[in-house]
Amino acid sequence: MDDTNIRSWASRLKSYIPTFGKRDKMANTEEFIATDTIIDRYADVKVLQKTLLRFKFPKETIKVKATKADCLKVQLPRKLTPEEIENVHAALKKAKEVDSEEE
């Protein structure tokens, strides 16, 4: 078989078998799936991360996305408890008050 004959044979096989020659895309395991949504008009990513570190979440497991001006979506190993969410809101409010006093 010469080179052109092999190519035509391969192209016929490719057209005959639909999945032959197609590569499947790899699964995206790093997809962002929010476990909690923090809605606060004083939302600040740095303050939120510091607060979550105080709750003993490892830094590399905390992923935050800002979706709106006052909304933060957080991906954590587990959901936050209602008490932790209250503490987050209190920390965000306190940080805003400290910023206001400095100005």
N, CA, C and O atoms as CSV, one atom per row, in Angstrom:
chain,resi,resn,atom,element,x,y,z
A,1,MET,N,N,0.829,-1.178,0.000
A,1,MET,CA,C,0.000,0.000,0.000
A,1,MET,C,C,0.878,1.246,0.000
A,1,MET,O,O,1.828,1.347,0.776
A,2,ASP,N,N,0.565,2.157,-0.842
A,2,ASP,CA,C,1.309,3.407,-0.839
A,2,ASP,C,C,0.610,4.427,0.065
A,2,ASP,O,O,-0.465,4.167,0.606
A,3,ASP,N,N,1.235,5.573,0.212
A,3,ASP,CA,C,0.774,6.596,1.158
A,3,ASP,C,C,-0.622,7.119,0.830
A,3,ASP,O,O,-1.431,7.287,1.743
A,4,THR,N,N,-0.929,7.376,-0.421
A,4,THR,CA,C,-2.251,7.902,-0.798
A,4,THR,C,C,-3.337,6.867,-0.579
A,4,THR,O,O,-4.462,7.210,-0.216
A,5,ASN,N,N,-3.008,5.600,-0.797
A,5,ASN,CA,C,-3.970,4.529,-0.602
A,5,ASN,C,C,-4.337,4.396,0.884
A,5,ASN,O,O,-5.496,4.169,1.230
A,6,ILE,N,N,-3.340,4.541,1.741
A,6,ILE,CA,C,-3.581,4.459,3.187
A,6,ILE,C,C,-4.456,5.627,3.643
A,6,ILE,O,O,-5.369,5.449,4.449
A,7,ARG,N,N,-4.171,6.825,3.120
A,7,ARG,CA,C,-4.962,8.002,3.493
A,7,ARG,C,C,-6.415,7.856,3.063
A,7,ARG,O,O,-7.322,8.197,3.822
A,8,SER,N,N,-6.644,7.353,1.853
A,8,SER,CA,C,-8.030,7.213,1.397
A,8,SER,C,C,-8.745,6.139,2.219
A,8,SER,O,O,-9.927,6.279,2.534
A,9,TRP,N,N,-8.030,5.073,2.564
A,9,TRP,CA,C,-8.619,4.023,3.398
A,9,TRP,C,C,-9.000,4.590,4.770
A,9,TRP,O,O,-10.081,4.302,5.283
A,10,ALA,N,N,-8.105,5.401,5.366
A,10,ALA,CA,C,-8.368,5.992,6.682
A,10,ALA,C,C,-9.526,6.987,6.615
A,10,ALA,O,O,-10.344,7.040,7.534
A,11,SER,N,N,-9.606,7.770,5.548
A,11,SER,CA,C,-10.704,8.741,5.453
A,11,SER,C,C,-12.039,8.038,5.251
A,11,SER,O,O,-13.062,8.501,5.755
A,12,ARG,N,N,-12.044,6.918,4.516
A,12,ARG,CA,C,-13.290,6.156,4.362
A,12,ARG,C,C,-13.709,5.545,5.692
A,12,ARG,O,O,-14.891,5.546,6.033
A,13,LEU,N,N,-12.753,5.027,6.438
A,13,LEU,CA,C,-13.048,4.458,7.752
A,13,LEU,C,C,-13.585,5.541,8.695
A,13,LEU,O,O,-14.525,5.310,9.456
A,14,LYS,N,N,-12.972,6.720,8.628
A,14,LYS,CA,C,-13.401,7.835,9.472
A,14,LYS,C,C,-14.833,8.259,9.155
A,14,LYS,O,O,-15.599,8.568,10.068
A,15,SER,N,N,-15.197,8.278,7.895
A,15,SER,CA,C,-16.559,8.672,7.530
A,15,SER,C,C,-17.559,7.553,7.810
A,15,SER,O,O,-18.741,7.829,8.013
A,16,TYR,N,N,-17.113,6.296,7.825
A,16,TYR,CA,C,-17.997,5.161,8.069
A,16,TYR,C,C,-18.319,5.016,9.556
A,16,TYR,O,O,-19.459,4.732,9.925
A,17,ILE,N,N,-17.309,5.212,10.408
A,17,ILE,CA,C,-17.489,5.094,11.859
A,17,ILE,C,C,-17.533,6.510,12.434
A,17,ILE,O,O,-16.520,7.208,12.412
A,18,PRO,N,N,-18.679,6.946,12.946
A,18,PRO,CA,C,-18.836,8.342,13.378
A,18,PRO,C,C,-17.862,8.788,14.467
A,18,PRO,O,O,-17.424,9.938,14.454
A,19,THR,N,N,-17.515,7.919,15.399
A,19,THR,CA,C,-16.653,8.344,16.504
A,19,THR,C,C,-15.176,8.122,16.227
A,19,THR,O,O,-14.340,8.513,17.042
A,20,PHE,N,N,-14.833,7.514,15.120
A,20,PHE,CA,C,-13.435,7.274,14.788
A,20,PHE,C,C,-12.767,8.601,14.423
A,20,PHE,O,O,-13.267,9.332,13.569
A,21,GLY,N,N,-11.676,8.903,15.045
A,21,GLY,CA,C,-10.942,10.119,14.734
A,21,GLY,C,C,-11.377,11.333,15.532
A,21,GLY,O,O,-10.757,12.390,15.418
A,22,LYS,N,N,-12.420,11.215,16.332
A,22,LYS,CA,C,-12.850,12.349,17.150
A,22,LYS,C,C,-12.283,12.188,18.554
A,22,LYS,O,O,-12.257,11.093,19.116
A,23,ARG,N,N,-11.845,13.272,19.082
A,23,ARG,CA,C,-11.311,13.249,20.442
A,23,ARG,C,C,-12.365,13.793,21.395
A,23,ARG,O,O,-12.958,14.844,21.153
A,24,ASP,N,N,-12.585,13.077,22.458
A,24,ASP,CA,C,-13.503,13.567,23.482
A,24,ASP,C,C,-12.788,14.625,24.308
A,24,ASP,O,O,-11.590,14.525,24.570
A,25,LYS,N,N,-13.527,15.616,24.702
A,25,LYS,CA,C,-12.956,16.650,25.557
A,25,LYS,C,C,-12.798,16.089,26.959
A,25,LYS,O,O,-13.601,15.281,27.424
A,26,MET,N,N,-11.751,16.537,27.611
A,26,MET,CA,C,-11.514,16.091,28.981
A,26,MET,C,C,-12.537,16.723,29.911
A,26,MET,O,O,-12.992,17.845,29.691
A,27,ALA,N,N,-12.879,16.000,30.928
A,27,ALA,CA,C,-13.825,16.522,31.916
A,27,ALA,C,C,-13.182,17.677,32.669
A,27,ALA,O,O,-12.008,17.615,33.033
A,28,ASN,N,N,-13.944,18.710,32.896
A,28,ASN,CA,C,-13.469,19.868,33.639
A,28,ASN,C,C,-13.776,19.643,35.121
A,28,ASN,O,O,-14.886,19.901,35.585
A,29,THR,N,N,-12.771,19.157,35.852
A,29,THR,CA,C,-12.981,18.849,37.267
A,29,THR,C,C,-12.857,20.091,38.149
A,29,THR,O,O,-13.228,20.061,39.322
A,30,GLU,N,N,-12.340,21.175,37.589
A,30,GLU,CA,C,-12.155,22.399,38.356
A,30,GLU,C,C,-13.334,23.355,38.191
A,30,GLU,O,O,-13.180,24.566,38.350
A,31,GLU,N,N,-14.492,22.822,37.877
A,31,GLU,CA,C,-15.667,23.657,37.669
A,31,GLU,C,C,-16.091,24.308,38.984
A,31,GLU,O,O,-16.060,23.677,40.040
A,32,PHE,N,N,-16.484,25.564,38.905
A,32,PHE,CA,C,-16.896,26.310,40.093
A,32,PHE,C,C,-18.347,25.985,40.421
A,32,PHE,O,O,-19.245,26.243,39.619
A,33,ILE,N,N,-18.568,25.424,41.591
A,33,ILE,CA,C,-19.917,25.122,42.081
A,33,ILE,C,C,-20.053,25.792,43.444
A,33,ILE,O,O,-19.417,25.386,44.417
A,34,ALA,N,N,-20.875,26.804,43.495
A,34,ALA,CA,C,-21.017,27.588,44.727
A,34,ALA,C,C,-21.756,26.795,45.800
A,34,ALA,O,O,-22.808,26.207,45.547
A,35,THR,N,N,-21.186,26.792,47.000
A,35,THR,CA,C,-21.860,26.158,48.135
A,35,THR,C,C,-22.679,27.179,48.912
A,35,THR,O,O,-23.687,26.836,49.530
A,36,ASP,N,N,-22.240,28.441,48.880
A,36,ASP,CA,C,-22.934,29.503,49.607
A,36,ASP,C,C,-22.928,30.793,48.793
A,36,ASP,O,O,-22.031,31.038,47.987
A,37,THR,N,N,-23.945,31.603,49.025
A,37,THR,CA,C,-24.034,32.921,48.402
A,37,THR,C,C,-24.152,33.961,49.507
A,37,THR,O,O,-25.055,33.902,50.342
A,38,ILE,N,N,-23.232,34.906,49.499
A,38,ILE,CA,C,-23.228,35.976,50.491
A,38,ILE,C,C,-23.740,37.241,49.802
A,38,ILE,O,O,-23.097,37.768,48.895
A,39,ILE,N,N,-24.897,37.717,50.242
A,39,ILE,CA,C,-25.456,38.953,49.693
A,39,ILE,C,C,-25.369,40.007,50.787
A,39,ILE,O,O,-26.062,39.935,51.802
A,40,ASP,N,N,-24.505,40.985,50.558
A,40,ASP,CA,C,-24.282,42.035,51.543
A,40,ASP,C,C,-23.815,43.277,50.795
A,40,ASP,O,O,-22.960,43.189,49.914
A,41,ARG,N,N,-24.363,44.415,51.138
A,41,ARG,CA,C,-23.980,45.620,50.402
A,41,ARG,C,C,-22.553,46.041,50.706
A,41,ARG,O,O,-21.990,46.866,49.986
A,42,TYR,N,N,-21.959,45.495,51.751
A,42,TYR,CA,C,-20.568,45.787,52.084
A,42,TYR,C,C,-19.636,44.656,51.645
A,42,TYR,O,O,-18.538,44.528,52.186
A,43,ALA,N,N,-20.039,43.852,50.699
A,43,ALA,CA,C,-19.279,42.669,50.289
A,43,ALA,C,C,-17.857,43.039,49.874
A,43,ALA,O,O,-17.650,43.918,49.038
A,44,ASP,N,N,-16.882,42.353,50.470
A,44,ASP,CA,C,-15.472,42.562,50.167
A,44,ASP,C,C,-14.780,41.201,50.207
A,44,ASP,O,O,-14.867,40.482,51.202
A,45,VAL,N,N,-14.099,40.855,49.126
A,45,VAL,CA,C,-13.493,39.525,49.003
A,45,VAL,C,C,-12.416,39.307,50.063
A,45,VAL,O,O,-12.354,38.232,50.661
A,46,LYS,N,N,-11.575,40.298,50.305
A,46,LYS,CA,C,-10.484,40.141,51.283
A,46,LYS,C,C,-11.020,39.891,52.691
A,46,LYS,O,O,-10.521,39.025,53.410
A,47,VAL,N,N,-12.023,40.646,53.069
A,47,VAL,CA,C,-12.619,40.473,54.406
A,47,VAL,C,C,-13.269,39.099,54.508
A,47,VAL,O,O,-13.152,38.427,55.533
A,48,LEU,N,N,-13.949,38.685,53.453
A,48,LEU,CA,C,-14.591,37.364,53.447
A,48,LEU,C,C,-13.553,36.259,53.597
A,48,LEU,O,O,-13.755,35.324,54.372
A,49,GLN,N,N,-12.443,36.353,52.863
A,49,GLN,CA,C,-11.403,35.328,52.963
A,49,GLN,C,C,-10.795,35.275,54.359
A,49,GLN,O,O,-10.566,34.189,54.891
A,50,LYS,N,N,-10.532,36.424,54.952
A,50,LYS,CA,C,-9.988,36.448,56.321
A,50,LYS,C,C,-10.953,35.798,57.306
A,50,LYS,O,O,-10.543,35.058,58.200
A,51,THR,N,N,-12.238,36.083,57.128
A,51,THR,CA,C,-13.249,35.508,58.020
A,51,THR,C,C,-13.318,33.997,57.850
A,51,THR,O,O,-13.407,33.266,58.836
A,52,LEU,N,N,-13.276,33.523,56.611
A,52,LEU,CA,C,-13.329,32.082,56.360
A,52,LEU,C,C,-12.078,31.380,56.883
A,52,LEU,O,O,-12.158,30.236,57.331
A,53,LEU,N,N,-10.937,32.039,56.834
A,53,LEU,CA,C,-9.716,31.456,57.398
A,53,LEU,C,C,-9.835,31.313,58.915
A,53,LEU,O,O,-9.285,30.376,59.494
A,54,ARG,N,N,-10.551,32.234,59.559
A,54,ARG,CA,C,-10.790,32.112,61.005
A,54,ARG,C,C,-11.689,30.924,61.326
A,54,ARG,O,O,-11.641,30.387,62.433
A,55,PHE,N,N,-12.519,30.507,60.350
A,55,PHE,CA,C,-13.372,29.328,60.536
A,55,PHE,C,C,-12.621,28.033,60.237
A,55,PHE,O,O,-13.229,26.965,60.184
A,56,LYS,N,N,-11.299,28.118,60.040
A,56,LYS,CA,C,-10.412,26.967,59.813
A,56,LYS,C,C,-10.587,26.318,58.432
A,56,LYS,O,O,-10.329,25.125,58.278
A,57,PHE,N,N,-11.020,27.085,57.436
A,57,PHE,CA,C,-11.039,26.575,56.063
A,57,PHE,C,C,-9.641,26.750,55.484
A,57,PHE,O,O,-9.079,27.841,55.586
A,58,PRO,N,N,-9.055,25.707,54.875
A,58,PRO,CA,C,-7.741,25.874,54.242
A,58,PRO,C,C,-7.820,26.898,53.109
A,58,PRO,O,O,-8.798,26.933,52.362
A,59,LYS,N,N,-6.788,27.726,52.987
A,59,LYS,CA,C,-6.804,28.821,52.013
A,59,LYS,C,C,-6.999,28.320,50.585
A,59,LYS,O,O,-7.683,28.966,49.791
A,60,GLU,N,N,-6.403,27.173,50.249
A,60,GLU,CA,C,-6.494,26.665,48.874
A,60,GLU,C,C,-7.875,26.099,48.528
A,60,GLU,O,O,-8.160,25.860,47.355
A,61,THR,N,N,-8.734,25.883,49.526
A,61,THR,CA,C,-10.081,25.364,49.240
A,61,THR,C,C,-11.123,26.470,49.107
A,61,THR,O,O,-12.271,26.200,48.752
A,62,ILE,N,N,-10.734,27.709,49.390
A,62,ILE,CA,C,-11.674,28.835,49.314
A,62,ILE,C,C,-11.631,29.428,47.909
A,62,ILE,O,O,-10.592,29.909,47.457
A,63,LYS,N,N,-12.770,29.385,47.228
A,63,LYS,CA,C,-12.887,30.000,45.903
A,63,LYS,C,C,-14.063,30.966,45.943
A,63,LYS,O,O,-15.162,30.605,46.365
A,64,VAL,N,N,-13.825,32.192,45.503
A,64,VAL,CA,C,-14.841,33.243,45.572
A,64,VAL,C,C,-15.026,33.865,44.194
A,64,VAL,O,O,-14.059,34.126,43.480
A,65,LYS,N,N,-16.281,34.097,43.836
A,65,LYS,CA,C,-16.603,34.819,42.604
A,65,LYS,C,C,-17.590,35.927,42.947
A,65,LYS,O,O,-18.579,35.701,43.644
A,66,ALA,N,N,-17.309,37.114,42.452
A,66,ALA,CA,C,-18.233,38.240,42.622
A,66,ALA,C,C,-19.172,38.247,41.426
A,66,ALA,O,O,-18.729,38.410,40.289
A,67,THR,N,N,-20.466,38.072,41.674
A,67,THR,CA,C,-21.421,38.006,40.576
A,67,THR,C,C,-22.129,39.328,40.346
A,67,THR,O,O,-22.461,39.660,39.208
A,68,LYS,N,N,-22.361,40.075,41.388
A,68,LYS,CA,C,-22.993,41.394,41.300
A,68,LYS,C,C,-22.222,42.328,42.218
A,68,LYS,O,O,-21.260,41.921,42.869
A,69,ALA,N,N,-22.642,43.558,42.263
A,69,ALA,CA,C,-21.955,44.532,43.118
A,69,ALA,C,C,-22.016,44.140,44.593
A,69,ALA,O,O,-21.082,44.424,45.344
A,70,ASP,N,N,-23.085,43.502,45.009
A,70,ASP,CA,C,-23.238,43.166,46.428
A,70,ASP,C,C,-23.428,41.668,46.666
A,70,ASP,O,O,-24.010,41.277,47.678
A,71,CYS,N,N,-22.954,40.837,45.763
A,71,CYS,CA,C,-23.164,39.391,45.875
A,71,CYS,C,C,-21.854,38.647,45.631
A,71,CYS,O,O,-21.172,38.881,44.634
A,72,LEU,N,N,-21.513,37.753,46.548
A,72,LEU,CA,C,-20.329,36.906,46.414
A,72,LEU,C,C,-20.760,35.448,46.478
A,72,LEU,O,O,-21.484,35.048,47.390
A,73,LYS,N,N,-20.318,34.662,45.516
A,73,LYS,CA,C,-20.568,33.225,45.542
A,73,LYS,C,C,-19.285,32.553,46.006
A,73,LYS,O,O,-18.192,32.875,45.540
A,74,VAL,N,N,-19.440,31.610,46.936
A,74,VAL,CA,C,-18.294,30.974,47.567
A,74,VAL,C,C,-18.369,29.469,47.375
A,74,VAL,O,O,-19.424,28.861,47.559
A,75,GLN,N,N,-17.234,28.869,47.000
A,75,GLN,CA,C,-17.137,27.412,46.927
A,75,GLN,C,C,-16.228,26.958,48.069
A,75,GLN,O,O,-15.057,27.329,48.145
A,76,LEU,N,N,-16.803,26.148,48.948
A,76,LEU,CA,C,-16.093,25.657,50.128
A,76,LEU,C,C,-16.270,24.145,50.239
A,76,LEU,O,O,-17.146,23.582,49.584
A,77,PRO,N,N,-15.455,23.480,51.054
A,77,PRO,CA,C,-15.617,22.035,51.236
A,77,PRO,C,C,-16.960,21.644,51.860
A,77,PRO,O,O,-17.436,20.525,51.669
A,78,ARG,N,N,-17.563,22.566,52.599
A,78,ARG,CA,C,-18.876,22.311,53.204
A,78,ARG,C,C,-19.660,23.619,53.230
A,78,ARG,O,O,-19.096,24.700,53.060
A,79,LYS,N,N,-20.975,23.504,53.446
A,79,LYS,CA,C,-21.806,24.707,53.544
A,79,LYS,C,C,-21.536,25.421,54.868
A,79,LYS,O,O,-21.201,24.793,55.873
A,80,LEU,N,N,-21.685,26.716,54.845
A,80,LEU,CA,C,-21.559,27.492,56.077
A,80,LEU,C,C,-22.796,27.299,56.942
A,80,LEU,O,O,-23.909,27.159,56.434
A,81,THR,N,N,-22.588,27.294,58.245
A,81,THR,CA,C,-23.720,27.214,59.170
A,81,THR,C,C,-24.362,28.600,59.271
A,81,THR,O,O,-23.733,29.596,58.912
A,82,PRO,N,N,-25.601,28.676,59.753
A,82,PRO,CA,C,-26.239,29.995,59.919
A,82,PRO,C,C,-25.439,30.937,60.828
A,82,PRO,O,O,-25.401,32.143,60.587
A,83,GLU,N,N,-24.806,30.394,61.863
A,83,GLU,CA,C,-23.994,31.223,62.755
A,83,GLU,C,C,-22.782,31.779,62.021
A,83,GLU,O,O,-22.417,32.940,62.209
A,84,GLU,N,N,-22.158,30.954,61.187
A,84,GLU,CA,C,-20.999,31.418,60.423
A,84,GLU,C,C,-21.401,32.503,59.423
A,84,GLU,O,O,-20.664,33.468,59.219
A,85,ILE,N,N,-22.563,32.344,58.805
A,85,ILE,CA,C,-23.040,33.357,57.859
A,85,ILE,C,C,-23.285,34.681,58.585
A,85,ILE,O,O,-22.965,35.747,58.060
A,86,GLU,N,N,-23.852,34.612,59.791
A,86,GLU,CA,C,-24.052,35.829,60.593
A,86,GLU,C,C,-22.711,36.482,60.925
A,86,GLU,O,O,-22.578,37.705,60.872
A,87,ASN,N,N,-21.713,35.652,61.271
A,87,ASN,CA,C,-20.380,36.184,61.573
A,87,ASN,C,C,-19.757,36.845,60.344
A,87,ASN,O,O,-19.081,37.867,60.466
A,88,VAL,N,N,-19.981,36.269,59.164
A,88,VAL,CA,C,-19.463,36.852,57.920
A,88,VAL,C,C,-20.090,38.225,57.693
A,88,VAL,O,O,-19.388,39.192,57.396
A,89,HIS,N,N,-21.408,38.306,57.834
A,89,HIS,CA,C,-22.093,39.592,57.654
A,89,HIS,C,C,-21.602,40.626,58.670
A,89,HIS,O,O,-21.406,41.793,58.329
A,90,ALA,N,N,-21.404,40.194,59.916
A,90,ALA,CA,C,-20.913,41.112,60.951
A,90,ALA,C,C,-19.497,41.593,60.623
A,90,ALA,O,O,-19.184,42.770,60.804
A,91,ALA,N,N,-18.645,40.690,60.144
A,91,ALA,CA,C,-17.272,41.067,59.792
A,91,ALA,C,C,-17.251,42.035,58.613
A,91,ALA,O,O,-16.459,42.977,58.598
A,92,LEU,N,N,-18.118,41.809,57.625
A,92,LEU,CA,C,-18.190,42.713,56.474
A,92,LEU,C,C,-18.654,44.106,56.912
A,92,LEU,O,O,-18.120,45.120,56.462
A,93,LYS,N,N,-19.647,44.138,57.786
A,93,LYS,CA,C,-20.167,45.423,58.265
A,93,LYS,C,C,-19.122,46.154,59.107
A,93,LYS,O,O,-18.952,47.368,58.987
A,94,LYS,N,N,-18.421,45.398,59.963
A,94,LYS,CA,C,-17.393,45.994,60.813
A,94,LYS,C,C,-16.256,46.564,59.965
A,94,LYS,O,O,-15.753,47.651,60.251
A,95,ALA,N,N,-15.853,45.837,58.928
A,95,ALA,CA,C,-14.781,46.313,58.047
A,95,ALA,C,C,-15.192,47.592,57.330
A,95,ALA,O,O,-14.373,48.493,57.146
A,96,LYS,N,N,-16.437,47.674,56.931
A,96,LYS,CA,C,-16.932,48.886,56.273
A,96,LYS,C,C,-16.943,50.062,57.243
A,96,LYS,O,O,-16.597,51.181,56.861
A,97,GLU,N,N,-17.337,49.823,58.497
A,97,GLU,CA,C,-17.343,50.888,59.504
A,97,GLU,C,C,-15.925,51.386,59.784
A,97,GLU,O,O,-15.711,52.586,59.957
A,98,VAL,N,N,-14.959,50.470,59.828
A,98,VAL,CA,C,-13.563,50.852,60.055
A,98,VAL,C,C,-13.061,51.687,58.880
A,98,VAL,O,O,-12.359,52.678,59.083
A,99,ASP,N,N,-13.412,51.297,57.658
A,99,ASP,CA,C,-13.031,52.075,56.478
A,99,ASP,C,C,-13.641,53.470,56.515
A,99,ASP,O,O,-12.991,54.447,56.144
A,100,SER,N,N,-14.881,53.563,56.959
A,100,SER,CA,C,-15.566,54.860,57.037
A,100,SER,C,C,-14.907,55.774,58.064
A,100,SER,O,O,-14.810,56.983,57.852
A,101,GLU,N,N,-14.454,55.198,59.179
A,101,GLU,CA,C,-13.808,55.987,60.225
A,101,GLU,C,C,-12.443,56.495,59.774
A,101,GLU,O,O,-12.035,57.591,60.158
A,102,GLU,N,N,-11.728,55.706,58.959
A,102,GLU,CA,C,-10.402,56.096,58.484
A,102,GLU,C,C,-10.477,57.243,57.489
A,102,GLU,O,O,-9.527,58.017,57.373
A,103,GLU,N,N,-11.568,57.366,56.781
A,103,GLU,CA,C,-11.706,58.422,55.777
A,103,GLU,C,C,-11.999,59.713,56.398
A,103,GLU,O,O,-12.147,60.716,55.699
